[in-house]
Amino acid sequence: MANGKIEFTISSEYSDVAYVSLPAHPGKGKQGIVPRQVRLCDLLSEYDGPDIFFDFNASNQLLGIEVVG
């Protein structure tokens, strides 16, 4: 969120999906803010856990982390 805070939300549609918005995140619903998403299991081949995705902007700044349960 552009307010410089870290925000944690749980999806109202899917109870097993959570998102952590980091201070650089410009806000929910903005188009094209996440041109690159990296999945944790693609980085760590031995990883065994929930799906975790890292969202980056065009400058490779981490904007948020999505956890799918």
N, C-alpha and C positions, 0 to 999 in steps of 0.2 A: 504494500500500500504506500502511496506517495507520502503518507503522514509520518514515515520514519519508524513505524512500529512493526513488530512481528505479530502476525495474526494467525490463529489456528481455527479452522472451520471443519465441521463434519457435514458431508453432503446431506441435504434434506431429502434427496431422491434415493441415495444409496447409503445405508448406514455403515458400510464397510469401506468407505472412501473418505479420507481426510486430506486437508491441504494446509500447508504452512506457507503463508505469504511473508516474504522477507522485506526489510525496509525499502529496497529498491523497486519492489513490485508496483507498477503504476495503477493497479486497481482491477477489480473483477469486470469482465465483459468487454475489455478493450481488444479489438481485432489486431492480430499480427504481432502481439507482444512476445510470443514464445516461438521464435522460428526454429529453436533447437531444443530437443528433449532427449535426455540420456537415461536409459534404464539401468539400474544398479546391477542387475544380473548380467548385463553386457560388459560391465567393468570387472566384476568379480565372478569368475566362472564357477566357483565353489559356493556361491551365495545360495542359501536356502531359507527363504522367508517371504514376507509379503512383497508384492510388486511395489517398488519405489522408483519414482521418476523425478529427475532433476530438470527444472525448466530454466532455460537460459535466454537472455535477450540477444540481439544482433552483435553486441559487444562482448559476448561470453560472460556476462555478469549473471550470477545465480539469482533468480527472481523468486523461486518457490520450489517446494518439495511436495509431491503427491504420494500418498500411501494408499494402496488398494489392498484390502484385507484378506 
